Structure formats: structure tokens, C-alpha cells
Amino acid sequence: MNMELNNLILIEQFCGYYNIPSNFIKSLEEIELIDIVTSEELEYVKISNIDEIEKMFRLHCELNINIEGLAAIQNLLNQIAFLNEENSKLKNKLDVFRIV
């Protein structure tokens, strides 16, 4: 296997194992929630995206959230993560001033 493909899994293989329709993966790519990597006419997803894809598929199936709703949820989760990181940085700065 090519070194570039070490961190990738074939979409067909992934979808078969997790019982996720391949058109769901394509829909996630269309709204830019994930990237599909094509090599030698085979399509792959990054292994690092597997947890996110599973989470989005569960939201889609269990809560009947459409693809656009998934994009909105992902955007909000990214904003929360960013704000939490900023909050931690500010708390660390405050702690430095409290020590002095």
C-alpha cells in the first residue's frame, strides 16, 4: 500500500463494516464536512474522520437530522471547541496575574 494511503480507508470497506450507505459519505463531502481522497479511481476517507462520520450518521438516523442540520451542528460544535480553548487560555493568563 502506498505511504499516502496509510491513514485512509476505502469508502466501500468502511461503509460495509459500519453499515453506512456510501451516498451518506458523499453527502458529507458535498457540504464539506469531510474530504474524500481519490487514488487510482478508488475513494477513501481519512481514518481520523471515522468517529465524526459515525457520530453524524447516528444523529442522522436516531434524531432524523438532515445533512444541512448536521452541518449546522458541526459548525456549532467547532465554535464551542474554539471558545472553550480561548476560555482556557484566558484562565491561564489570569492565573499568572494571580500568582504575582
HELIX and SHEET records of a PDB file:
HELIX    1   1 MET A    3  LEU A    5  5                                   3    
HELIX    2   2 ILE A   11  TYR A   18  1                                   8    
HELIX    3   3 SER A   22  GLU A   30  1                                   9    
HELIX    4   4 ILE A   47  ASN A   49  5                                   3    
HELIX    5   5 ILE A   50  GLU A   62  1                                  13    
HELIX    6   6 ILE A   67  ILE A   99  1                                  33    
SHEET    1   A 3 LEU A   8  LEU A  10  0                                        
SHEET    2   A 3 LEU A  42  LYS A  46 -1                                        
SHEET    3   A 3 ILE A  36  SER A  39 -1                                        
END                                                                             
